[in-house]
Amino acid sequence: MQEQRLSNILTAQHIADYLGISRRRVYELLQTREEAGGIRSFQIGLSKRVDKKDFLQWIEQKKN
C-alpha cells in the first residue's frame, strides 16, 4: 500500500496492512503515550482512528 492510497483517517487495520504488523500490535501502539513511541490517535465511540498526517509523521520520527 502506498502513501497516496491511504485514507485521510486510518483504522488499526489500515495501519497494520501498511506496516505489515498485527492489528493487536497497532492497538498497543495506539494505547502507548506519544512520548513513549506511540501513535497519536483519537477516539470515535469505542473505535480508535489516526489522522494520515500524524501517522506519516510518526513513521518519519521512527526513521530518525
VEXKOL-76761 format. One line per field, with one value per atom (N, C-alpha, C): x, y, z; residue in three letters; residue number from 1; atom name. Coordinates in Angstrom, 1 decimal. Example, Ala and Ser with C-alpha at 12.3 -4.5 7.8 and 13.67 -1.06 7.14 Angstrom:
east	13.2,12.3,13.2,12.8,13.7,12.9
north	-5.7,-4.5,-3.3,-2.2,-1.1,0.0
up	7.8,7.8,7.8,7.1,7.1,7.9
residu	Ala,Ala,Ala,Ser,Ser,Ser
num	1,1,1,2,2,2
atome	N,CA,C,N,CA,C
***
This chain:
east	0.8,0.0,0.9,0.6,1.4,0.7,1.5,1.0,-0.2,-0.1,-1.2,-2.5,-2.4,-3.7,-4.3,-3.6,-4.1,-5.3,-6.2,-7.3,-6.8,-7.5,-7.1,-7.3,-8.2,-8.5,-8.2,-7.3,-6.9,-7.4,-7.7,-8.1,-6.9,-7.0,-5.9,-5.6,-6.6,-6.4,-5.6,-5.9,-5.1,-3.7,-3.4,-2.0,-1.3,-2.0,-1.4,-1.1,-2.0,-1.7,-0.5,-0.4,0.6,2.0,2.0,3.3,3.6,2.7,2.9,3.1,2.3,2.3,0.9,0.7,-0.6,-1.4,-2.7,-3.6,-3.5,-3.2,-3.0,-1.8,-0.8,0.4,0.1,-0.7,-1.2,-1.9,-2.9,-3.6,-2.7,-1.7,-0.7,0.0,0.3,0.9,0.0,-1.3,-2.3,-2.6,-2.3,-2.5,-1.3,-0.1,1.1,1.1,1.6,1.8,2.7,2.4,3.3,4.7,4.9,6.3,7.1,6.3,7.0,7.0,6.7,6.7,5.4,4.3,3.0,2.6,1.5,0.9,-0.2,-0.2,-1.2,-2.5,-3.6,-4.9,-6.0,-7.2,-8.4,-9.5,-10.5,-11.5,-12.8,-13.5,-14.9,-15.7,-16.4,-17.1,-16.1,-16.1,-15.1,-14.0,-14.0,-13.0,-11.9,-10.7,-9.6,-9.3,-9.0,-8.7,-7.4,-6.7,-5.5,-5.5,-5.1,-5.1,-3.9,-4.0,-3.0,-1.7,-1.8,-0.5,0.2,-0.6,0.0,0.8,0.2,0.8,2.1,2.0,3.2,4.3,3.9,4.9,5.5,4.7,5.2,6.2,6.0,6.9,8.3,8.2,9.4,10.2,9.5,10.2,10.9,10.3,10.9,12.1,12.2,13.3,14.6,14.3,15.5,16.0
north	-1.2,0.0,1.2,2.2,3.4,4.5,5.5,6.6,7.3,7.5,8.2,7.4,6.1,5.3,5.2,5.7,5.7,6.7,6.3,7.2,8.4,9.4,10.6,10.2,9.3,8.8,7.3,6.8,5.4,4.6,3.4,2.4,1.6,0.8,0.0,-1.0,-1.5,-2.4,-1.8,-0.5,0.2,0.2,0.6,0.7,-0.6,-1.6,-3.0,-3.4,-3.2,-3.6,-2.8,-1.6,-0.7,-1.1,-1.4,-1.7,-3.2,-4.0,-5.5,-6.0,-5.5,-6.0,-6.4,-7.0,-7.4,-6.2,-6.4,-5.3,-5.2,-6.3,-6.2,-5.3,-5.4,-4.6,-3.1,-2.9,-1.5,-0.9,-1.7,-1.3,-1.0,-1.7,-1.5,-0.1,0.2,1.5,2.6,2.4,3.4,3.7,2.7,2.9,3.5,3.4,3.9,5.4,6.1,7.6,7.9,9.1,9.5,9.7,10.2,10.4,9.1,8.0,6.7,5.9,6.6,6.0,5.6,5.9,5.6,6.5,6.0,6.8,7.7,8.9,9.9,9.4,9.3,8.9,9.6,9.4,10.0,8.9,9.1,8.1,8.6,7.7,7.9,6.8,7.0,6.0,5.1,3.8,2.9,2.6,3.2,3.0,4.1,3.6,4.5,4.8,6.0,6.4,7.3,7.3,8.1,9.0,10.2,11.1,10.7,10.7,10.2,11.0,12.3,13.1,12.8,12.5,12.1,10.8,9.9,8.6,8.7,9.4,9.6,10.3,11.3,12.0,11.0,10.1,9.1,8.2,7.8,7.0,7.7,9.0,9.8,9.9,10.1,10.1,8.8,7.7,6.4,6.1,6.8,6.6,7.3,8.4,9.1,8.6
up	0.0,0.0,0.0,-0.9,-1.0,-0.2,0.2,1.0,0.3,-1.0,-1.7,-1.6,-1.5,-1.4,0.0,1.0,2.3,2.5,3.2,3.6,4.4,4.5,5.4,6.8,7.1,8.5,8.5,9.3,9.3,10.5,10.2,11.2,11.6,12.7,13.1,11.9,11.2,10.1,9.0,8.6,7.6,8.0,9.3,9.7,9.7,10.2,10.2,8.8,7.9,6.5,5.9,6.2,5.7,6.2,7.6,8.2,8.2,7.8,7.8,9.2,10.2,11.5,11.9,13.1,13.5,14.0,13.9,14.4,15.9,16.6,18.0,18.4,17.6,17.9,17.6,16.6,16.3,17.5,18.0,19.2,20.4,20.5,21.6,21.3,20.1,19.7,19.9,19.7,19.9,21.4,22.2,23.7,24.3,23.7,24.2,24.1,25.1,25.0,23.9,23.3,22.1,22.6,23.8,24.3,24.4,24.5,24.7,23.3,22.2,20.9,20.3,21.0,20.5,19.3,18.7,17.5,18.0,17.7,18.0,17.4,18.2,17.8,18.4,17.9,18.6,18.6,19.4,19.6,19.0,18.3,17.9,18.5,19.5,20.3,20.9,20.6,21.1,20.1,19.0,17.9,17.9,17.7,17.6,16.2,15.8,14.5,14.5,13.4,13.3,12.0,12.2,11.1,10.2,8.9,8.0,8.2,8.3,8.5,9.8,10.9,12.1,12.0,11.3,11.0,10.2,9.2,8.3,9.1,10.0,10.8,11.8,12.4,13.3,12.6,11.4,10.6,10.4,10.1,9.9,11.2,12.3,13.6,13.9,13.5,13.8,12.9,11.8,10.9,11.5,12.3,12.8,14.0
residu	Met,Met,Met,Gln,Gln,Gln,Glu,Glu,Glu,Gln,Gln,Gln,Arg,Arg,Arg,Leu,Leu,Leu,Ser,Ser,Ser,Asn,Asn,Asn,Ile,Ile,Ile,Leu,Leu,Leu,Thr,Thr,Thr,Ala,Ala,Ala,Gln,Gln,Gln,His,His,His,Ile,Ile,Ile,Ala,Ala,Ala,Asp,Asp,Asp,Tyr,Tyr,Tyr,Leu,Leu,Leu,Gly,Gly,Gly,Ile,Ile,Ile,Ser,Ser,Ser,Arg,Arg,Arg,Arg,Arg,Arg,Arg,Arg,Arg,Val,Val,Val,Tyr,Tyr,Tyr,Glu,Glu,Glu,Leu,Leu,Leu,Leu,Leu,Leu,Gln,Gln,Gln,Thr,Thr,Thr,Arg,Arg,Arg,Glu,Glu,Glu,Glu,Glu,Glu,Ala,Ala,Ala,Gly,Gly,Gly,Gly,Gly,Gly,Ile,Ile,Ile,Arg,Arg,Arg,Ser,Ser,Ser,Phe,Phe,Phe,Gln,Gln,Gln,Ile,Ile,Ile,Gly,Gly,Gly,Leu,Leu,Leu,Ser,Ser,Ser,Lys,Lys,Lys,Arg,Arg,Arg,Val,Val,Val,Asp,Asp,Asp,Lys,Lys,Lys,Lys,Lys,Lys,Asp,Asp,Asp,Phe,Phe,Phe,Leu,Leu,Leu,Gln,Gln,Gln,Trp,Trp,Trp,Ile,Ile,Ile,Glu,Glu,Glu,Gln,Gln,Gln,Lys,Lys,Lys,Lys,Lys,Lys,Asn,Asn,Asn
num	1,1,1,2,2,2,3,3,3,4,4,4,5,5,5,6,6,6,7,7,7,8,8,8,9,9,9,10,10,10,11,11,11,12,12,12,13,13,13,14,14,14,15,15,15,16,16,16,17,17,17,18,18,18,19,19,19,20,20,20,21,21,21,22,22,22,23,23,23,24,24,24,25,25,25,26,26,26,27,27,27,28,28,28,29,29,29,30,30,30,31,31,31,32,32,32,33,33,33,34,34,34,35,35,35,36,36,36,37,37,37,38,38,38,39,39,39,40,40,40,41,41,41,42,42,42,43,43,43,44,44,44,45,45,45,46,46,46,47,47,47,48,48,48,49,49,49,50,50,50,51,51,51,52,52,52,53,53,53,54,54,54,55,55,55,56,56,56,57,57,57,58,58,58,59,59,59,60,60,60,61,61,61,62,62,62,63,63,63,64,64,64
atome	N,CA,C,N,CA,C,N,CA,C,N,CA,C,N,CA,C,N,CA,C,N,CA,C,N,CA,C,N,CA,C,N,CA,C,N,CA,C,N,CA,C,N,CA,C,N,CA,C,N,CA,C,N,CA,C,N,CA,C,N,CA,C,N,CA,C,N,CA,C,N,CA,C,N,CA,C,N,CA,C,N,CA,C,N,CA,C,N,CA,C,N,CA,C,N,CA,C,N,CA,C,N,CA,C,N,CA,C,N,CA,C,N,CA,C,N,CA,C,N,CA,C,N,CA,C,N,CA,C,N,CA,C,N,CA,C,N,CA,C,N,CA,C,N,CA,C,N,CA,C,N,CA,C,N,CA,C,N,CA,C,N,CA,C,N,CA,C,N,CA,C,N,CA,C,N,CA,C,N,CA,C,N,CA,C,N,CA,C,N,CA,C,N,CA,C,N,CA,C,N,CA,C,N,CA,C,N,CA,C,N,CA,C,N,CA,C,N,CA,C,N,CA,C
***
